[in-house]
Every structure is written in structure tokens, then in C-alpha cells.
């Protein structure tokens, strides 16, 4: 019997119309856990390099975290992965809410979708009953109507429906997949549209078995109480009305203008009243004691929920106030847009108009009011009309098409993904490495375990360290104790801090944990729900597979190197690993390249950022090494980065 997992994945070929329930190899669970790790293996094994991301041969995978559907609180994330059309690399997104646990209780650890339907369809899954249904009547429908109509057709209001809106149908790069209060942003949405798959409706009523149920229940009961009582766990922006950090430090418009004195006590009071005047209730994700989503009812709009920085993106892009976000966000969500990248794309277009690179002829009938301009461009992009057909490629893609100097206005993307609009003064070495080398979409999927800034008060610093149960090694606490200025930690410390930060996110993504109860919250208050000291015991009780800290960390390194090798096979190289040029006002190219070399060396990668044969074999990825050698990407005799002759020239 398989514990914590079902042992089956659902494989759908939309071209052939085939549906197969496939038993999986239990040995792979011990190697890759689940979620992001297993998805990456499927992409490596089944999608050859050179496959067009828009083609039927690309895969779209909904991969359950290993612990989803169990009694472990906060485990509900689904990794939604594909080869991303925006840059041709692995696209990784996460979706919380209820879809993943429902999939597990329907009997599936993941859903693997290949092919392209002849016309628009949706999947209806109720335990072992799986159907490919006609969805032509849903064409052009928004998220809310799509979910409602499918539930009515299935006569099941408890079915969870993950759907795309018009933006996804029309293969807009910024499209998302929405399910209730959660979404999988950007990369999977347009691929789902290319496959002509409007939605997946899922309902599960099966049991999920545990290896040591009594022990796990006792542990999780205690953890749930601790999570609930911990003020540092969850999304503080759901309840804390002081949002000075984002508004004073993040950039407005097309990531261009920093308004350091924007926030005030009177503004905070006014926005607090605005929120509570329209707050319906707080909601949360499956089996989580935290309610991180604000459910808002705005006049003449459908109810919508948001969390974290998502409530700021539209009004900051438009130089407006919170009421504009409350007004436009439900419209944007219903069209199926991601709320992080889309406002930047619109602000980018309006900046090009202001600069004369685009003209009024490119925007026929566009209103003069800035708010109405955002609505105008949302519609144009969602349905690929006029200039919207160009902007649907995202900032980098649109800049390349427009030309005429538009590329200079593409100043906030990394690997062609729009980033959080942060423009700071002096280089933060750890953040340079995370932004440059991260293979997720944004810094929020990498940072979190180590604080962003030092604590100057000695007593507060020691109190933080005393509570810091998550540190995997005492040296991290000692580095933090000695830390005085942001950029003044030894390079070796910076490299290992980045390794720890990304390690926790990779483990969360494989196990199904939300970063707000795990990897992302360690930087605040020194306490977090999950860490390398309790994750192994949880996995052991859930699956019956004996885990300890070392075995857990080996899983992270295996998944990290597998994803790296996959992207190397797809073309990722050192020259692509650069933050935006104006991310920091003061830059040191020589030092940045040295940092990159030291990080590569620590990871066991070549000077070009490719795992060596020895590194891959160390983590049971010998078959990947053989493949890279066969393709001429490795010779098999490479040395790690610092031993390379090019690194010696850097030092000189």
C-alpha cells in the first residue's frame, strides 16, 4: 500500500482523446518527493529539447505536493509546470486553495496533459470517472461564469474548477489558471489555452492513507495550534493595514518611480476604512489555520479575493489609490490575468506612448483618463485586438516586436519574466544571486529563510536567534550575529544563505507547503512552522519512508540539479543570469561575476552554470549526465567553476 500518495497519475492525451490511470514507481517518491520534483522529471524524460512550447507535444502537469490531502496543516500546494512559451525554459507556478487535496482524494498524485483538443473542452473528474467534455459553449466566458456553469452541468457545487479566462484561451503570456481563491500564474495559463483546455473540474471522496496515523495526528494537532498562535506565520498583509513597506520602497508605474514618503497615518486610516467597508470575510486554503485571503465585495463587481502584494499592483502601476485596485482587480481576474505581471505590461505600454515610441494611432479610441486606459488595454490584450496582440507577449516579447528603442523600457525582467518592481541603491549580494540564478518566476519563490536586513539592536538580535529554530546549522546564526551592514557578509556566507533559501522553497514545492507557513516566513521573527528539523519526521510518519535531515536535503539538491540540467538542455547559460541593469543604482560587474562563479562552484556546476557529471551522479542523476554528454552540453571532464581558467582571469 502507498501512504500519503495514491500511487497513480492521470494521463490525458487531448489529441487522441485518451484517458489513462497509470501506476507510478514508489522508488521515485523517495528520490523526488512529489510536486515540483516529479514534474521536472516528467518534463525531462518526455519533452525533448527543441519542442515548441505551443505544440501538442509540450506537457502541462498539475503535480500534488507529497503531503497534500493529509492532516498536515498548510500542505495544499499544487505545482503547475510546463515548458514556458515566454522563454522556452521550464515554467513553474504554484496553486494553493483546494484543488490539490481534492485531486489527491480523487485518487491522483498528478494530472499529466499532452496533445491539443480539436476544439475547446474541459475535463470532468469524479474519482475514477474521467470525461473529456465539450466546452465550446464556455468560449470567451470569464472565470466566475465558467466555474459556475461547469458546477451546474455536473450538478455538483462541491467540485473544484481550475479554469482559464479569455486571456488564457487567446494564449496571452500573462494568463493564469484560477480555482476559487487561488491561481497558477503566467506560464501554465497560455499553454492550457494552446491545448484548448478550458477547465478541469475535480471531485474526490477517497481516503488518503497514512503510514503512522496516530503519531502524525498528534504531531499535526500540536503544529496546527502553533501555526494558529504564531503572528509571524501566514500573510501579514491580510490583517496588518500598515503597507508602507511596499508603497515607499517598491517602484510605481513601469517600475520607474520610487515614492519614499507616500505612506502616512491618515492614508492608512482611510484605506483601512475602505477595506473594512467592503470586506465580506477572510478565507484560507485547505487545512490551514490561517485565513490569508481578503474577500472583497466592491459595488457593481463580483466578489473577489486577494492576498499579499496582489492588492497593490494595479494602483501602483497607474499611480492611483487602493480603490482603483478594488475596482479593476475583479475584472482582471475574471478575464484570467495574473495580477503581478499584467499591470507592468500596461504601464510599459503607456510609457512607450509617452516616449513617442508608440503613438495615438496604436491606441484608437483609448480614453484620456488613466483608469479607463487600464480597462481599455485589459480588453485589448485579453482578446488580442490591435496593440493588445503585441502586448500579449509580455514586456520582453512586446519590446522585441515593437523595436525602435522599446527594449530600453524593458528594464524589470529576468529571463523574460516581469519581476517585483524593486529598484534600490546598493547591491545586496545574496539577492543578486537569488534573482540572477533563480529558476522560478520571481524572488518571492526563492527568498525567505534568512532575514533581508541585519538587526542592529544587540538584545533584539539575540532574541531573534534564540527563537530561530529553523537554522539548519549554527553557522547561519553566527553569521547573522556578526552581520552589521547589508552588503558586508563573507561571500561564502552569501552563497550558503542562498542555498538554504532556495532549498526550503524547493522542499515546500515538492511537499505541498505554502511558503507563508514555511520558507518565506523564517525571515520574520525567527520562527516558522516547517523546517529541516521537523519535515523529515512528518514525511516518515506520513509515508513510512525513513527520512532524516541529510536525506531531505539530498532530495532538494537532486531536484535543484535536475531542474537546472533541464533548463541547461533548453538553452540556459551564464549570460542569461542577470538582474535588471537598474535594479540597484550602484553596481559592480566584476564583483557580481565573481559571486556568480563562487555560487556555481558551491553548487558543483561549471563556469557556464551547468551541473558537472560528478555532481549529477552524486545525486542519482547519472542518466541526466549521460544525456547531456550525448548532446554535447557536457564532455564529462568538466571542473567546477572556480577551477576553470576563466575564473582565474576574473580574479586577476
C-alpha positions as CSV (number, residue, x, y, z in Angstrom):
1,X,0.0,0.0,0.0
2,X,1.2,3.5,-0.8
3,X,1.0,6.1,2.0
4,X,0.4,9.8,1.7
5,X,0.3,9.4,-2.0
6,X,-2.1,7.5,-4.2
7,X,0.5,5.8,-6.4
8,X,-1.4,6.9,-9.6
9,X,-1.2,9.7,-12.1
10,X,-3.9,10.6,-14.6
11,X,-2.6,10.9,-18.1
12,X,-4.7,12.7,-20.7
13,X,-3.9,13.0,-24.4
14,X,-6.2,15.6,-25.8
15,X,-5.3,14.9,-29.4
16,X,-6.2,11.2,-29.2
17,X,-8.9,11.7,-26.6
18,X,-7.3,9.0,-24.4
19,X,-7.6,8.8,-20.6
20,X,-5.2,6.5,-18.7
21,X,-4.7,5.9,-15.0
22,X,-1.1,5.0,-14.6
23,X,0.6,3.4,-11.6
24,X,3.8,5.2,-10.6
25,X,7.1,3.9,-9.2
26,X,7.3,4.2,-5.4
27,X,11.1,4.4,-5.6
28,X,10.7,7.8,-7.3
29,X,8.9,9.2,-4.3
30,X,12.0,8.6,-2.1
31,X,14.1,10.4,-4.7
32,X,12.0,13.4,-5.8
33,X,9.2,13.5,-3.1
34,X,6.4,15.0,-5.3
35,X,5.2,18.3,-6.7
36,X,7.9,20.2,-8.5
37,X,10.4,17.4,-8.3
38,X,8.3,14.8,-10.0
39,X,7.0,17.3,-12.5
40,X,10.6,18.2,-13.5
41,X,11.4,14.5,-14.0
42,X,8.4,14.1,-16.3
43,X,9.4,17.1,-18.4
44,X,13.0,16.0,-18.6
45,X,12.0,12.4,-19.6
46,X,9.1,13.2,-22.0
47,X,9.6,16.6,-23.6
48,X,12.7,16.6,-26.0
49,X,14.7,19.8,-26.4
50,X,13.5,21.8,-29.4
51,X,9.9,21.1,-28.7
52,X,7.8,24.2,-29.4
53,X,6.1,25.2,-26.1
54,X,2.9,25.9,-28.0
55,X,2.9,22.5,-29.7
56,X,0.8,19.5,-28.6
57,X,4.0,17.7,-27.6
58,X,4.5,20.0,-24.6
59,X,3.2,18.8,-21.3
60,X,1.0,20.6,-18.8
61,X,1.4,19.0,-15.4
62,X,-0.6,19.5,-12.2
63,X,1.6,17.9,-9.6
64,X,0.4,17.4,-6.0
65,X,2.8,18.1,-3.2
66,X,3.5,14.8,-1.4
67,X,1.7,15.8,1.8
68,X,-1.4,17.3,0.2
69,X,-4.7,15.8,1.4
70,X,-3.2,14.6,4.7
71,X,-3.7,16.0,8.1
72,X,-0.5,18.1,7.8
73,X,-1.7,21.8,8.2
74,X,-0.7,24.1,5.4
75,X,0.1,21.4,2.8
76,X,-2.1,22.1,-0.2
77,X,0.1,23.5,-3.0
78,X,0.0,22.1,-6.5
79,X,3.0,22.6,-8.8
80,X,1.7,23.5,-12.2
81,X,4.6,23.1,-14.7
82,X,5.3,23.2,-18.4
83,X,7.8,24.4,-20.9
84,X,7.1,28.2,-20.8
85,X,6.4,29.9,-24.1
86,X,7.8,33.2,-22.8
87,X,11.4,31.9,-22.7
88,X,11.5,28.3,-23.6
89,X,12.6,27.2,-20.2
90,X,10.7,25.2,-17.5
91,X,7.8,27.3,-16.3
92,X,6.9,26.7,-12.6
93,X,3.8,28.0,-10.9
94,X,2.0,27.1,-7.7
95,X,-1.7,27.0,-6.9
96,X,-3.0,26.7,-3.3
97,X,-6.6,26.6,-2.2
98,X,-8.4,23.2,-2.5
99,X,-7.6,21.8,-6.0
100,X,-4.6,19.7,-4.9
101,X,-6.2,18.0,-1.9
102,X,-9.3,17.3,-4.0
103,X,-7.1,15.7,-6.7
104,X,-5.4,13.5,-4.1
105,X,-8.8,12.4,-2.7
106,X,-10.0,11.7,-6.3
107,X,-7.1,9.2,-6.4
108,X,-4.4,11.0,-8.3
109,X,-0.9,12.4,-7.4
110,X,-0.7,14.4,-10.6
111,X,-2.5,15.1,-13.9
112,X,-0.3,15.0,-17.0
113,X,-1.8,16.6,-20.1
114,X,-0.5,16.2,-23.6
115,X,-1.9,17.0,-27.0
116,X,-4.3,19.5,-28.3
117,X,-8.1,19.1,-28.5
118,X,-9.9,19.6,-31.8
119,X,-12.0,22.3,-30.1
120,X,-12.5,23.7,-26.7
121,X,-13.0,21.1,-24.0
122,X,-12.9,20.6,-20.2
123,X,-12.0,17.7,-18.0
124,X,-14.6,16.3,-15.5
125,X,-13.0,14.1,-12.9
126,X,-15.0,12.4,-10.1
127,X,-12.8,9.7,-8.5
128,X,-12.4,7.0,-11.2
129,X,-14.9,8.6,-13.6
130,X,-13.0,10.9,-16.0
131,X,-14.5,12.6,-19.1
132,X,-13.4,14.9,-21.8
133,X,-16.4,17.2,-22.3
134,X,-17.4,19.8,-24.9
135,X,-16.6,23.3,-23.7
136,X,-17.5,25.3,-26.9
137,X,-20.4,27.0,-25.0
138,X,-17.8,28.3,-22.5
139,X,-15.7,30.1,-25.1
140,X,-15.0,33.7,-24.0
141,X,-16.5,33.2,-20.6
142,X,-14.8,34.6,-17.6
143,X,-13.6,32.7,-14.6
144,X,-16.7,33.1,-12.4
145,X,-19.2,32.1,-15.1
146,X,-17.0,29.2,-16.2
147,X,-16.8,27.7,-12.7
148,X,-20.5,28.2,-12.0
149,X,-21.7,26.8,-15.3
150,X,-19.5,23.7,-15.0
151,X,-20.7,23.0,-11.5
152,X,-24.3,23.3,-12.7
153,X,-23.6,20.9,-15.6
154,X,-22.1,18.4,-13.2
155,X,-24.8,19.0,-10.6
156,X,-22.1,19.3,-8.0
157,X,-21.4,22.6,-6.3
158,X,-18.5,20.9,-4.4
159,X,-16.5,20.3,-7.5
160,X,-13.4,22.5,-7.7
161,X,-12.9,24.0,-11.1
162,X,-9.5,25.3,-12.3
163,X,-10.1,27.4,-15.4
164,X,-8.7,29.9,-17.8
165,X,-10.4,33.0,-19.0
166,X,-10.3,34.8,-22.3
167,X,-6.7,35.7,-21.8
168,X,-5.7,32.0,-21.5
169,X,-7.9,31.0,-24.4
170,X,-6.1,33.5,-26.5
171,X,-2.6,32.4,-25.3
172,X,-1.7,35.7,-23.6
173,X,1.6,35.2,-21.8
174,X,0.3,36.8,-18.6
175,X,-2.7,34.5,-18.4
176,X,-3.3,32.5,-15.2
177,X,-5.3,29.4,-14.2
178,X,-7.8,30.2,-11.4
179,X,-9.5,28.0,-8.9
180,X,-11.6,29.6,-6.2
181,X,-9.3,31.9,-4.2
182,X,-6.0,30.6,-5.7
183,X,-4.3,30.7,-9.1
184,X,-1.3,29.3,-11.0
185,X,0.1,32.4,-12.6
186,X,1.6,33.1,-16.0
187,X,3.4,30.1,-17.6
188,X,0.7,27.4,-17.5
189,X,-2.3,29.6,-18.4
190,X,-1.3,30.2,-22.1
191,X,-0.3,26.6,-22.5
192,X,-3.6,25.4,-21.2
193,X,-5.2,27.7,-23.8
194,X,-3.0,26.3,-26.6
195,X,-4.2,22.8,-25.7
196,X,-7.8,24.1,-26.0
197,X,-8.5,23.0,-22.4
198,X,-10.9,25.5,-20.8
199,X,-11.0,23.9,-17.3
200,X,-10.5,20.9,-15.1
201,X,-13.3,20.1,-12.7
202,X,-12.4,17.7,-9.9
203,X,-14.3,16.0,-7.1
204,X,-12.7,13.4,-4.8
205,X,-14.2,11.3,-2.0
206,X,-11.5,8.7,-1.4
207,X,-9.4,8.2,1.7
208,X,-5.7,9.1,1.8
209,X,-3.8,6.5,3.9
210,X,-1.0,7.3,6.3
211,X,1.8,5.0,7.5
212,X,1.7,6.1,11.1
213,X,-1.6,7.9,11.5
214,X,-1.7,8.2,15.3
215,X,1.8,9.7,15.5
216,X,1.2,12.1,12.6
217,X,-2.1,13.2,14.0
218,X,-0.6,14.0,17.4
219,X,2.3,15.9,15.7
220,X,-0.1,17.9,13.4
221,X,-2.5,18.7,16.2
222,X,0.3,20.4,18.0
223,X,1.6,22.1,14.9
224,X,-1.8,23.5,14.0
225,X,-2.1,25.2,17.3
226,X,1.4,26.6,17.0
227,X,0.7,27.9,13.5
228,X,-2.5,29.5,14.6
229,X,-0.9,31.2,17.5
230,X,2.2,32.4,15.7
231,X,1.8,36.0,14.5
232,X,4.8,35.6,12.1
233,X,3.0,32.8,10.2
234,X,0.7,33.5,7.3
235,X,0.3,36.6,5.1
236,X,0.6,39.6,7.4
237,X,-0.9,41.8,4.6
238,X,-4.3,40.2,5.1
239,X,-4.7,41.8,8.5
240,X,-2.0,44.4,9.0
241,X,-3.0,47.7,7.5
242,X,0.5,49.3,7.5
243,X,1.7,48.7,3.9
244,X,4.3,51.4,4.0
245,X,7.0,48.9,3.0
246,X,5.6,48.2,-0.5
247,X,4.4,51.7,-1.2
248,X,7.5,53.5,0.0
249,X,10.1,51.0,-1.3
250,X,8.7,49.4,-4.4
251,X,8.6,51.4,-7.7
252,X,5.4,52.8,-9.3
253,X,4.4,52.9,-12.9
254,X,6.6,50.8,-15.2
255,X,8.9,50.0,-12.2
256,X,10.2,53.5,-12.6
257,X,9.4,55.9,-9.7
258,X,10.1,55.3,-6.0
259,X,7.8,57.4,-3.7
260,X,9.7,57.1,-0.4
261,X,7.3,59.4,1.6
262,X,4.0,58.2,0.1
263,X,2.6,56.4,3.1
264,X,1.1,58.4,6.0
265,X,-1.1,57.7,9.1
266,X,-4.1,59.4,7.5
267,X,-3.7,57.3,4.3
268,X,-3.5,54.2,6.4
269,X,-6.7,55.1,8.3
270,X,-8.6,55.9,5.1
271,X,-7.5,52.7,3.4
272,X,-8.4,50.7,6.5
273,X,-11.9,52.1,6.4
274,X,-12.1,51.4,2.7
275,X,-11.2,47.8,3.2
276,X,-13.5,47.0,6.1
277,X,-16.4,48.8,4.5
278,X,-16.2,46.3,1.6
279,X,-14.7,43.2,3.4
280,X,-17.0,40.2,3.1
281,X,-14.9,37.8,5.1
282,X,-11.4,36.3,5.4
283,X,-10.9,32.9,3.7
284,X,-8.0,30.5,3.6
285,X,-6.7,27.4,1.9
286,X,-7.4,23.7,2.6
287,X,-6.4,22.6,6.1
288,X,-4.7,25.8,7.1
289,X,-5.4,27.6,10.3
290,X,-4.6,31.0,8.7
291,X,-7.1,33.0,6.8
292,X,-4.8,35.0,4.4
293,X,-7.3,35.9,1.7
294,X,-9.5,39.1,1.9
295,X,-12.8,38.5,0.2
296,X,-14.0,41.9,-1.1
297,X,-17.4,42.9,-2.4
298,X,-17.0,46.1,-4.4
299,X,-20.0,48.0,-5.9
300,X,-21.1,46.6,-9.3
301,X,-18.4,44.0,-9.2
302,X,-18.3,40.3,-8.4
303,X,-16.8,39.2,-5.1
304,X,-13.1,38.6,-5.4
305,X,-10.2,37.6,-3.1
306,X,-6.6,38.7,-2.9
307,X,-3.6,38.3,-0.7
308,X,-0.2,39.8,-0.2
309,X,1.2,42.3,-2.7
310,X,-1.6,41.5,-5.2
311,X,-3.7,44.2,-3.7
312,X,-1.1,46.9,-4.7
313,X,-0.1,46.1,-8.2
314,X,-2.7,47.9,-10.2
315,X,-3.0,51.2,-8.3
316,X,0.8,51.4,-8.1
317,X,1.2,50.8,-11.8
318,X,-1.4,53.5,-12.5
319,X,-0.3,56.0,-9.8
320,X,-3.7,55.7,-8.2
321,X,-5.0,54.6,-4.8
322,X,-6.4,51.4,-3.3
323,X,-10.0,51.9,-4.6
324,X,-8.7,51.5,-8.1
325,X,-7.3,48.1,-7.3
326,X,-10.6,47.1,-5.7
327,X,-12.4,48.3,-8.8
328,X,-10.2,46.7,-11.5
329,X,-8.9,43.6,-9.9
330,X,-12.1,41.6,-10.1
331,X,-12.4,42.5,-13.8
332,X,-8.8,41.5,-14.5
333,X,-9.2,38.2,-12.6
334,X,-12.3,37.3,-14.4
335,X,-10.5,37.8,-17.8
336,X,-7.9,35.4,-16.5
337,X,-4.9,37.7,-15.9
338,X,-2.1,37.4,-13.5
339,X,-2.1,40.5,-11.2
340,X,1.6,40.8,-10.9
341,X,2.8,41.0,-14.5
342,X,-0.2,42.4,-16.2
343,X,-0.2,45.9,-14.6
344,X,3.5,46.2,-15.5
345,X,2.8,45.3,-19.1
346,X,0.1,48.0,-19.3
347,X,2.3,50.6,-17.6
348,X,5.1,49.7,-20.1
349,X,2.7,50.4,-23.0
350,X,1.7,53.7,-21.6
351,X,5.3,54.7,-21.0
352,X,6.1,53.9,-24.6
353,X,3.2,56.1,-25.7
354,X,4.5,58.9,-23.5
355,X,8.0,58.5,-25.0
356,X,6.7,58.6,-28.6
357,X,7.7,55.0,-29.4
358,X,4.1,54.2,-29.7
359,X,1.6,56.8,-30.9
360,X,-2.1,57.6,-30.5
361,X,-2.7,55.6,-33.8
362,X,-1.7,52.5,-31.9
363,X,-4.5,53.1,-29.4
364,X,-7.6,54.0,-31.4
365,X,-10.4,55.1,-29.1
366,X,-8.4,54.9,-25.9
367,X,-9.8,57.3,-23.2
368,X,-7.6,60.0,-21.7
369,X,-8.4,59.0,-18.1
370,X,-5.6,56.7,-16.8
371,X,-8.1,54.4,-15.1
372,X,-10.1,53.9,-18.2
373,X,-6.9,53.4,-20.2
374,X,-6.1,50.3,-18.0
375,X,-9.6,48.9,-18.7
376,X,-9.1,49.6,-22.4
377,X,-5.8,47.8,-22.5
378,X,-7.1,44.8,-20.4
379,X,-9.7,44.2,-23.1
380,X,-7.4,44.7,-26.0
381,X,-4.8,42.3,-24.5
382,X,-7.3,39.6,-23.4
383,X,-8.8,39.4,-26.9
384,X,-5.6,40.2,-28.8
385,X,-7.0,43.2,-30.6
386,X,-4.7,45.8,-32.2
387,X,-1.8,46.7,-29.9
388,X,-3.1,44.1,-27.4
389,X,-1.9,41.4,-29.8
390,X,1.6,42.7,-29.3
391,X,1.4,43.3,-25.6
392,X,0.0,39.8,-25.1
393,X,3.7,38.7,-25.5
394,X,4.6,40.3,-22.2
395,X,7.1,43.2,-21.7
396,X,10.2,41.4,-23.2
397,X,8.3,39.9,-26.1
398,X,6.4,43.1,-26.9
399,X,9.6,45.2,-26.7
400,X,11.3,42.9,-29.2
401,X,8.4,43.2,-31.6
402,X,7.9,47.0,-31.3
403,X,11.7,47.8,-31.5
404,X,12.6,51.4,-32.1
405,X,14.1,51.7,-28.7
406,X,11.3,49.9,-26.8
407,X,13.9,47.4,-25.5
408,X,15.3,50.1,-23.2
409,X,11.9,50.2,-21.4
410,X,12.1,46.5,-20.7
411,X,14.0,47.1,-17.5
412,X,12.3,44.9,-14.9
413,X,12.5,41.4,-16.3
414,X,14.8,38.4,-15.6
415,X,14.8,35.5,-18.1
416,X,11.9,37.5,-19.7
417,X,9.7,37.3,-16.6
418,X,8.4,40.5,-15.1
419,X,9.8,40.9,-11.6
420,X,8.6,42.7,-8.5
421,X,9.2,46.4,-9.1
422,X,12.1,46.9,-6.7
423,X,14.8,49.5,-7.5
424,X,17.3,50.0,-4.7
425,X,20.5,51.7,-4.0
426,X,23.4,49.5,-3.1
427,X,23.9,45.9,-4.2
428,X,22.6,43.1,-1.9
429,X,24.9,40.2,-2.8
430,X,22.6,37.4,-1.6
431,X,19.7,38.9,-3.5
432,X,21.8,39.4,-6.6
433,X,22.4,35.6,-6.6
434,X,18.8,34.7,-5.9
435,X,17.5,37.0,-8.6
436,X,20.1,36.0,-11.2
437,X,20.2,32.2,-10.7
438,X,16.6,31.6,-9.6
439,X,14.6,29.3,-12.0
440,X,11.2,30.2,-10.6
441,X,9.4,33.4,-11.8
442,X,10.2,35.8,-9.1
443,X,12.3,36.5,-5.9
444,X,9.3,35.6,-3.6
445,X,9.7,32.0,-4.7
446,X,13.4,32.0,-3.6
447,X,13.9,34.3,-0.6
448,X,12.7,33.9,3.0
449,X,14.7,31.8,5.4
450,X,17.4,34.3,6.2
451,X,16.4,37.9,7.0
452,X,16.7,40.6,4.4
453,X,18.5,43.0,6.7
454,X,20.6,42.8,9.9
455,X,19.1,43.7,13.3
456,X,21.2,46.5,14.9
457,X,19.9,46.2,18.5
458,X,22.0,43.5,20.2
459,X,19.2,42.4,22.5
460,X,16.7,42.1,19.7
461,X,19.2,40.2,17.6
462,X,19.9,37.7,20.4
463,X,16.2,37.2,20.9
464,X,15.7,36.6,17.2
465,X,18.5,34.0,17.3
466,X,17.0,32.2,20.4
467,X,13.7,31.7,18.5
468,X,15.4,30.8,15.2
469,X,14.6,27.0,15.3
470,X,14.8,26.7,11.5
471,X,18.5,27.2,11.1
472,X,20.0,24.0,9.6
473,X,23.4,24.8,11.0
474,X,24.7,27.0,13.8
475,X,26.9,28.9,11.4
476,X,23.9,30.7,10.0
477,X,23.1,32.1,13.4
478,X,26.7,33.1,13.9
479,X,26.8,34.9,10.5
480,X,23.6,36.7,11.5
481,X,25.1,37.6,14.9
482,X,28.1,39.2,13.1
483,X,26.1,40.9,10.4
484,X,26.0,44.7,10.6
485,X,25.6,46.1,7.1
486,X,23.5,44.5,4.4
487,X,26.4,44.0,1.9
488,X,29.0,43.0,4.5
489,X,28.9,39.3,4.9
490,X,31.6,37.0,3.6
491,X,30.9,35.8,0.0
492,X,30.9,32.1,1.2
493,X,28.2,33.0,3.7
494,X,26.2,34.7,1.0
495,X,26.4,31.6,-1.2
496,X,25.3,29.3,1.6
497,X,22.4,31.6,2.6
498,X,21.1,31.5,-1.0
499,X,21.4,27.7,-1.0
500,X,19.4,27.5,2.2
501,X,16.8,30.0,1.0
502,X,16.2,28.1,-2.3
503,X,16.4,24.8,-0.6
504,X,13.4,25.5,1.6
505,X,11.4,26.6,-1.3
506,X,12.3,23.5,-3.3
507,X,11.2,21.3,-0.4
508,X,8.0,23.2,0.1
509,X,7.2,22.9,-3.6
510,X,7.8,19.1,-3.5
511,X,5.9,18.5,-0.3
512,X,3.0,21.0,-0.9
513,X,3.7,23.5,1.8
514,X,2.7,27.1,1.5
515,X,5.7,29.4,1.8
516,X,3.7,31.6,4.3
517,X,3.9,28.7,6.9
518,X,7.4,27.7,5.9
519,X,10.2,29.0,3.7
520,X,9.0,32.6,3.3
521,X,8.3,33.4,6.9
522,X,11.6,32.4,8.6
523,X,13.0,35.9,7.9
524,X,10.3,37.4,10.1
525,X,10.6,36.9,13.9
526,X,12.9,33.9,13.6
527,X,10.0,31.3,13.9
528,X,8.4,29.3,11.2
529,X,6.1,26.3,11.0
530,X,8.2,23.9,9.0
531,X,12.0,23.4,8.7
532,X,14.6,20.8,8.2
533,X,14.3,19.6,11.8
534,X,10.6,18.6,11.6
535,X,10.0,17.9,7.9
536,X,11.8,14.5,8.0
537,X,9.7,13.2,10.9
538,X,6.5,14.4,9.2
539,X,7.4,12.7,5.9
540,X,8.3,9.5,7.8
541,X,5.0,9.4,9.7
542,X,3.0,10.2,6.5
543,X,4.8,7.9,4.0
544,X,6.6,5.2,6.1
545,X,9.8,6.1,4.2
546,X,12.5,6.8,6.8
547,X,13.8,10.4,6.4
548,X,16.3,12.5,8.3
549,X,17.7,15.9,7.6
550,X,20.5,14.7,5.3
551,X,18.2,12.7,3.2
552,X,15.8,15.6,3.0
553,X,18.5,18.0,1.9
554,X,19.7,15.5,-0.7
555,X,16.2,15.5,-2.2
556,X,16.4,19.3,-2.5
557,X,19.8,19.1,-4.2
558,X,18.6,16.4,-6.6
559,X,15.5,18.4,-7.6
560,X,17.6,21.6,-7.9
561,X,20.1,19.9,-10.2
562,X,17.5,18.2,-12.2
563,X,15.7,21.4,-13.0
564,X,19.0,23.1,-13.7
565,X,20.0,20.4,-16.1
566,X,16.6,20.5,-17.8
567,X,17.0,24.3,-18.3
568,X,20.6,23.9,-19.5
569,X,19.3,21.4,-22.1
570,X,16.8,24.0,-23.1
571,X,19.5,26.7,-23.5
572,X,20.0,28.3,-20.1
573,X,23.6,29.7,-19.8
574,X,25.5,32.1,-17.6
575,X,24.9,35.1,-19.8
576,X,21.2,34.9,-19.1
577,X,21.6,35.1,-15.3
578,X,21.4,38.9,-14.8
579,X,19.1,41.0,-12.7
580,X,17.7,44.1,-14.4
581,X,20.5,46.6,-15.0
582,X,18.9,49.3,-12.9
583,X,17.8,47.0,-10.1
584,X,20.5,48.6,-7.9
585,X,21.8,52.2,-8.5
586,X,25.4,51.1,-7.7
587,X,26.6,48.1,-9.5
588,X,30.0,46.3,-9.6
589,X,30.1,44.0,-12.6
590,X,33.4,42.4,-11.7
591,X,32.2,41.5,-8.2
592,X,28.8,40.2,-9.4
593,X,30.5,37.9,-11.8
594,X,32.9,36.6,-9.1
595,X,29.8,36.0,-6.8
596,X,28.2,34.0,-9.6
597,X,31.3,31.9,-10.1
598,X,31.5,31.2,-6.3
599,X,27.9,30.2,-6.3
600,X,28.3,27.9,-9.3
601,X,31.3,26.3,-7.7
602,X,29.5,25.7,-4.4
603,X,26.7,24.0,-6.3
604,X,29.1,21.8,-8.2
605,X,28.4,23.5,-11.5
606,X,30.7,24.5,-14.3
607,X,31.7,28.1,-15.1
608,X,28.8,28.2,-17.5
609,X,26.3,27.2,-14.8
610,X,25.8,23.5,-15.8
611,X,26.0,20.7,-13.2
612,X,29.1,18.6,-13.7
613,X,28.9,14.9,-14.4
614,X,30.2,14.2,-10.9
615,X,27.5,16.4,-9.3
616,X,24.7,14.8,-11.3
617,X,26.0,11.3,-10.4
618,X,26.3,12.3,-6.7
619,X,22.5,12.9,-6.7
620,X,21.5,9.8,-8.6
621,X,21.1,11.7,-11.9
622,X,23.6,9.7,-13.9
623,X,21.1,9.3,-16.7
624,X,20.9,13.1,-17.0
625,X,24.7,13.3,-17.2
626,X,24.8,10.7,-20.0
627,X,22.1,12.7,-21.9
628,X,23.9,16.0,-21.6
629,X,27.2,14.3,-22.7
630,X,25.4,12.7,-25.6
631,X,24.0,16.1,-26.7
632,X,27.4,17.8,-26.4
633,X,26.4,20.0,-23.5
634,X,28.9,18.3,-21.2
635,X,32.1,16.4,-22.1
636,X,32.2,14.6,-18.8
637,X,35.5,16.1,-17.9
638,X,34.4,19.5,-16.7
639,X,35.7,21.0,-13.4
640,X,33.6,23.2,-11.1
641,X,33.5,27.0,-11.7
642,X,36.4,28.2,-9.5
643,X,38.8,25.7,-11.1
644,X,38.1,26.9,-14.6
645,X,40.7,29.0,-16.3
646,X,38.1,31.7,-16.9
647,X,37.6,32.1,-13.1
648,X,41.3,32.7,-12.6
649,X,41.2,35.5,-15.2
650,X,38.3,37.0,-13.1
651,X,40.5,37.1,-10.0
652,X,43.3,38.7,-11.9
